[in-house]
Amino acid sequence: MIDYSSLLTSQLGIPLWSIILITVWEAVWTAIAMWKTAKNNHLVWFVVFFLVNLLAIPEIIYIFWFSKRAGSKRKR
């Protein structure tokens, strides 16, 4: 059986701990953003987060910019 973790670390020179850290970082921000999109009924953003994984950058933009604007509209 192929040990993919040692293959990644030896071929790319990326430490295993950094791969795990990036994966957890991505999962946490994606989960928060998808939760907020579902609450705000933003289907397009939900699909983008589901299909695109760019180190959680779109998710962070949504959480700190678009979800606040949608939340403030709902309170009025």
WOWO-V826337 format. One record per backbone hydrogen bond with DSSP energy under -0.5 kcal/mol. NH is the residue of the N-H (numbers start at 0). CO is the residue of the C=O. Records with the same first field share a line. If there is no record, write none. Layout:
NH=CO  CO
//
This chain:
3=1
6=2
7=3
8=4
9=5
10=6
11=7
12=8
13=7
14=12
17=14
18=14
19=15
20=16
21=17
22=18
23=19
24=20
25=21
26=22
27=23
28=24
29=25
30=26
31=27
32=28
33=29
34=30
35=31
36=32
37=33
38=34
39=35
40=37
41=36
42=40
45=41
46=42
47=43
48=44
49=45
50=46
51=47
53=51
56=53
59=55
60=56
61=57
62=58
63=59
64=60
65=60
66=61
68=64
69=65
70=66
71=67
72=68
73=69
74=70
75=71
//
